[in-house]
Amino acid sequence: MSRKPTKGYYVKGHFVAEGSELDLELKRELKGSDSASRTDLKRESFELQKLGEDLLQLRQDAMLQLVAKQQVPELLFEAIRDAKKITNFEGLRRQMQFVGKLMRKLDEPQVQAIRDALDVQHNGSAEETLALHMSEHWRDRLLKDDQALADWLAAHPDTDSQQLRALVRQARKDGLPDKSAVSQGAFPRQGRAYRDIFKLVRDQLSAQKAETP
């Protein structure tokens, strides 16, 4: 009488009998892998849902740029626009679930473009941040160092030198609160000249950058 063949499968050329220790071990590994994958997918889905919610706060001009570049599909744009009009909590919840579903259909470049746009809105672009720091640096130098005025005019000869000198004199005259006032919680309140120096420097730096090929 022929013996009934053992049920099983092959792994890398080796037969694995069903119910054997190796079979059980392999199934445990596969189950663990599947579980990890489901966890990753769940986390990714949650992140995309949250990103879709953040899109409600994106400025209209930035949103339209994403739409024009096809980084935000028209259907997603309309879903976001409709969500902004909903005041009922349950209605908004269902609408945002729909937004999340659309977000999960985006490819990685589209998702990254949305993240970048939100990051620029929240933190400013790297160029804007650098321009801000440069303007603050020059303003502080102009107020503390007499040589800074000559350095600035040498680097930016188109500047109205009389206006800048007058602003520097006035800002220095306005001064800062004394140490006792600061120790009592008074914060330095700068005058208009202080702010105008910053604006003049910022405008000049921006104009120079625009002229640079």
C-alpha positions as CSV (number, residue, x, y, z in Angstrom):
1,M,0.0,0.0,0.0
2,S,1.5,3.4,-1.1
3,R,2.2,5.9,1.5
4,K,0.2,9.2,1.4
5,P,2.6,12.0,0.3
6,T,3.4,14.6,2.9
7,K,1.9,18.0,2.3
8,G,4.4,20.9,2.1
9,Y,6.3,23.3,-0.1
10,Y,9.8,24.2,-1.1
11,V,11.9,27.1,0.1
12,K,15.2,27.6,-1.7
13,G,15.1,24.1,-3.0
14,H,14.4,22.5,0.4
15,F,11.1,20.8,1.2
16,V,9.2,22.1,4.2
17,A,6.5,19.8,5.6
18,E,3.3,21.5,6.8
19,G,3.1,21.5,10.5
20,S,6.8,21.0,11.0
21,E,8.9,23.3,13.3
22,L,10.4,25.0,10.2
23,D,7.0,25.5,8.7
24,L,5.7,27.1,11.9
25,E,8.8,29.3,12.2
26,L,8.5,30.5,8.6
27,K,4.8,31.3,9.1
28,R,5.6,33.3,12.3
29,E,8.2,35.3,10.3
30,L,5.7,36.0,7.5
31,K,3.0,37.0,9.9
32,G,5.5,39.4,11.6
33,S,6.4,40.9,8.2
34,D,2.8,41.3,7.2
35,S,2.0,42.9,10.6
36,A,4.8,45.4,10.2
37,S,3.6,46.3,6.7
38,R,0.1,46.9,8.0
39,T,1.5,49.1,10.7
40,D,3.6,51.1,8.2
41,L,0.6,51.5,5.9
42,K,-1.6,52.6,8.8
43,R,1.0,55.2,9.9
44,E,1.4,56.5,6.3
45,S,-2.4,56.8,5.9
46,F,-2.6,58.8,9.2
47,E,0.2,61.1,8.0
48,L,-1.5,61.7,4.7
49,Q,-4.8,62.4,6.5
50,K,-3.1,65.0,8.7
51,L,-1.4,66.5,5.7
52,G,-4.7,66.9,4.0
53,E,-6.1,68.7,7.1
54,D,-3.1,71.0,7.0
55,L,-3.9,71.9,3.4
56,L,-7.0,73.8,4.7
57,Q,-4.6,76.4,6.2
58,L,-2.5,76.8,3.0
59,R,-2.7,80.3,1.5
60,Q,-4.9,80.6,-1.6
61,D,-2.0,81.8,-3.9
62,A,0.2,78.9,-2.8
63,M,-2.6,76.4,-3.4
64,L,-3.3,77.8,-6.8
65,Q,0.4,77.4,-7.7
66,L,0.2,73.7,-6.7
67,V,-2.9,73.2,-8.8
68,A,-1.3,74.9,-11.8
69,K,1.7,72.6,-11.5
70,Q,-0.6,69.6,-11.2
71,Q,0.8,68.9,-7.8
72,V,-2.7,69.2,-6.3
73,P,-5.3,67.5,-8.6
74,E,-8.5,69.5,-9.3
75,L,-10.6,67.1,-7.4
76,L,-8.5,67.5,-4.3
77,F,-8.5,71.2,-4.6
78,E,-12.4,71.2,-4.9
79,A,-12.7,68.9,-1.9
80,I,-10.5,71.2,0.2
81,R,-12.4,74.3,-1.0
82,D,-15.7,72.6,0.0
83,A,-14.4,71.5,3.4
84,K,-13.7,75.2,4.2
85,K,-17.4,75.9,3.8
86,I,-18.7,73.2,6.1
87,T,-19.5,74.2,9.6
88,N,-21.2,71.0,10.8
89,F,-18.7,68.8,12.7
90,E,-19.9,65.5,11.4
91,G,-20.2,66.8,7.8
92,L,-16.6,68.2,8.1
93,R,-15.4,64.8,9.4
94,R,-16.8,63.0,6.5
95,Q,-15.4,65.5,4.0
96,M,-11.9,65.2,5.5
97,Q,-12.1,61.4,5.2
98,F,-12.8,62.0,1.5
99,V,-9.8,64.4,1.4
100,G,-7.7,61.7,3.1
101,K,-8.7,59.2,0.5
102,L,-7.7,61.6,-2.3
103,M,-4.4,62.3,-0.5
104,R,-3.6,58.5,-0.6
105,K,-3.8,58.6,-4.4
106,L,-1.1,61.1,-4.8
107,D,2.4,60.1,-5.8
108,E,5.5,60.9,-3.7
109,P,6.5,64.1,-5.7
110,Q,3.0,65.5,-5.2
111,V,3.1,64.8,-1.5
112,Q,6.5,66.3,-1.2
113,A,5.4,69.5,-3.1
114,I,2.6,69.9,-0.6
115,R,4.9,69.5,2.4
116,D,7.3,72.0,0.9
117,A,4.5,74.6,0.3
118,L,3.3,74.2,3.9
119,D,6.9,74.4,5.3
120,V,7.5,77.7,3.4
121,Q,4.2,79.1,4.7
122,H,5.1,78.2,8.3
123,N,8.8,78.9,8.3
124,G,9.6,80.9,5.2
125,S,11.9,79.9,2.4
126,A,15.6,79.6,3.0
127,E,16.2,82.7,0.8
128,E,13.7,84.7,2.8
129,T,15.3,83.6,6.1
130,L,18.8,84.5,4.8
131,A,17.6,87.9,3.6
132,L,16.0,88.6,7.0
133,H,19.2,87.8,8.9
134,M,21.3,89.8,6.5
135,S,19.0,92.9,6.9
136,E,19.1,92.5,10.7
137,H,22.9,92.1,10.6
138,W,23.4,95.3,8.6
139,R,20.9,97.3,10.7
140,D,22.7,96.3,13.9
141,R,26.1,97.1,12.4
142,L,25.0,100.5,11.2
143,L,23.7,101.4,14.7
144,K,26.8,100.2,16.6
145,D,29.7,100.9,14.3
146,D,30.5,104.2,12.5
147,Q,32.6,102.4,9.9
148,A,29.6,100.3,8.9
149,L,28.0,103.2,7.1
150,A,31.0,103.7,4.8
151,D,31.1,99.9,4.2
152,W,27.4,99.9,3.3
153,L,27.6,102.8,0.9
154,A,30.7,101.3,-0.8
155,A,28.8,98.1,-1.4
156,H,25.5,99.8,-2.2
157,P,26.3,103.1,-3.9
158,D,22.7,103.6,-5.1
159,T,21.6,104.1,-1.5
160,D,20.3,107.6,-0.5
161,S,23.2,108.3,1.8
162,Q,21.6,111.4,3.4
163,Q,18.5,109.5,4.2
164,L,20.4,106.6,5.7
165,R,22.7,108.9,7.8
166,A,19.6,110.7,9.1
167,L,17.9,107.4,10.1
168,V,21.0,106.1,11.9
169,R,21.3,109.4,13.8
170,Q,17.7,109.3,14.8
171,A,17.7,105.6,15.8
172,R,20.8,106.1,18.0
173,K,19.1,109.2,19.5
174,D,15.9,107.1,20.3
175,G,18.2,104.6,22.1
176,L,17.1,101.7,24.4
177,P,15.4,101.6,27.8
178,D,17.9,101.8,30.7
179,K,19.0,98.7,32.5
180,S,16.7,99.3,35.5
181,A,13.7,99.5,33.1
182,V,14.7,96.2,31.4
183,S,15.2,94.5,34.8
184,Q,11.6,95.5,35.7
185,G,10.2,93.8,32.7
186,A,10.2,96.7,30.2
187,F,11.0,95.5,26.7
188,P,13.0,97.8,24.2
189,R,10.5,99.6,22.1
190,Q,12.2,100.8,19.0
191,G,11.2,104.0,17.2
192,R,10.3,104.4,13.5
193,A,13.8,105.2,12.4
194,Y,15.0,101.7,13.7
195,R,12.3,100.1,11.6
196,D,12.9,102.3,8.6
197,I,16.6,101.3,8.6
198,F,15.6,97.7,8.4
199,K,13.2,98.4,5.5
200,L,15.7,100.5,3.6
201,V,18.4,97.8,3.9
202,R,16.0,95.0,3.1
203,D,14.7,96.8,0.0
204,Q,18.2,97.5,-1.2
205,L,19.3,93.9,-0.8
206,S,16.2,92.7,-2.6
207,A,16.8,95.1,-5.5
208,Q,20.4,94.1,-5.8
209,K,19.4,90.4,-5.9
210,A,16.8,91.1,-8.6
211,E,19.5,92.8,-10.7
212,T,21.9,89.9,-10.4
213,P,21.7,87.6,-13.4
